[in-house]
Every structure is written in structure tokens, then in C-alpha cells.
């Protein structure tokens, strides 16, 4: 059975092009091909990992706080999952849509 998450908690994500045509920064797992949005429990973790993530030259990136329910709604609507990373950029939690055919956490 899938684990329930506190939908009111805040996580930090990387925003691509903040203020203009902003969007969540997404990645693809090279081993599985799964598209996901990296999220972090602390802003410092997002900042630490940002320098190690594959970004585009000339594009601005900024860590911002977002409520988990807003993040998952937008991610799942666009065929992304949410993976929580620690300060070492290691995946520590995977959040999938809450339906019977979704993978287990």
C-alpha cells in the first residue's frame, strides 16, 4: 500500500526562468527513463545540488519553496513524479500518483 504524504508540507524545488516563463526544473532517470522533479527538504540542499544538475547555459535557476500538494498536482498532470533528494543529490524518497497501478514508494 502506498504511503500517505502530508500534502501541506513545504519542499524546495528548482525553478527554471523564475518570474518570466517559469517552470519546475525536471530530470529524467537515465536508468529507468522516468521523468521527475527533484525536490528538497531544505533550501540549502537545493542550492548545494543545483551546481551538480545538468542545466542549460544562459538559463536562470532558483530554489523556491512550494507546497507538496501544488507540486504533485502539477508534476503528475505533466507526467512527472517527484523525487526528494538530500544535500548529496541522492534520491531519498519517491512520490508517485496515488492510484493502484502506480509504483510503490
C-alpha positions in Angstrom: 0.0 0.0 0.0 1.3 3.5 -0.9 2.5 5.7 1.9 0.4 8.9 2.5 2.2 12.2 2.5 1.5 15.4 4.3 0.1 17.4 1.4 0.5 20.7 3.4 4.3 20.4 3.9 6.7 22.6 2.0 9.5 21.4 -0.2 12.1 23.3 -2.2 12.3 22.9 -5.9 14.5 24.4 -8.6 12.6 26.9 -10.7 13.7 27.4 -14.3 13.3 31.0 -15.6 11.9 32.5 -12.4 9.5 35.4 -12.9 9.1 35.0 -16.7 8.1 31.7 -18.2 8.9 29.9 -15.0 8.5 26.2 -14.6 9.7 23.4 -12.4 13.1 22.0 -13.3 12.7 18.4 -14.3 15.1 15.5 -14.9 15.0 12.0 -16.4 16.4 9.0 -14.6 18.9 7.6 -17.1 18.5 4.0 -15.9 14.7 3.9 -16.0 13.6 6.8 -18.3 11.3 8.1 -15.5 10.8 11.9 -15.6 10.8 13.5 -12.2 11.1 16.8 -10.5 13.8 16.9 -7.9 12.6 18.3 -4.5 14.4 19.0 -1.3 13.5 19.3 2.4 16.0 22.2 2.9 16.8 25.2 0.7 20.5 24.6 1.3 20.2 21.1 -0.2 18.6 22.6 -3.3 21.4 25.1 -3.6 24.1 22.5 -3.0 22.7 20.2 -5.6 22.0 22.8 -8.2 25.7 23.1 -9.2 25.7 19.3 -9.9 22.5 19.2 -12.0 22.5 19.3 -15.8 21.4 22.9 -16.6 21.3 25.0 -19.7 23.8 27.8 -20.2 22.1 31.2 -20.1 19.1 30.0 -18.2 18.4 31.2 -14.7 17.6 28.7 -11.9 16.4 29.5 -8.4 15.4 27.3 -5.4 11.9 28.2 -4.3 9.5 26.7 -1.7 6.3 25.1 -2.9 3.5 23.2 -1.1 3.6 19.5 -1.7 0.0 19.3 -2.9 0.7 22.0 -5.6 3.9 20.4 -6.7 2.4 16.9 -7.0 -0.7 18.2 -8.8 1.4 20.0 -11.5 4.0 17.2 -11.7 1.5 14.4 -12.1 -0.6 16.4 -14.6 2.6 16.7 -16.8 3.7 13.0 -16.4 6.4 13.7 -13.9 7.0 12.1 -10.5 8.5 13.9 -7.5 11.8 12.6 -6.1 13.1 14.0 -2.8 16.9 14.4 -2.8 19.2 15.1 0.1 22.2 17.5 0.2 24.4 15.0 -1.6 21.9 14.8 -4.6 20.9 11.3 -3.6 17.3 10.2 -4.0 15.8 9.5 -0.5 12.1 9.3 -1.4 10.0 8.8 -4.5 6.4 10.2 -4.6 4.1 8.7 -7.2 0.4 9.3 -8.0 -1.9 7.7 -5.5 -3.6 5.1 -7.7 -3.4 1.3 -7.9 -1.1 0.9 -10.9 1.5 3.4 -9.6 4.8 2.1 -8.4 5.3 1.6 -4.7 7.4 4.1 -2.7 
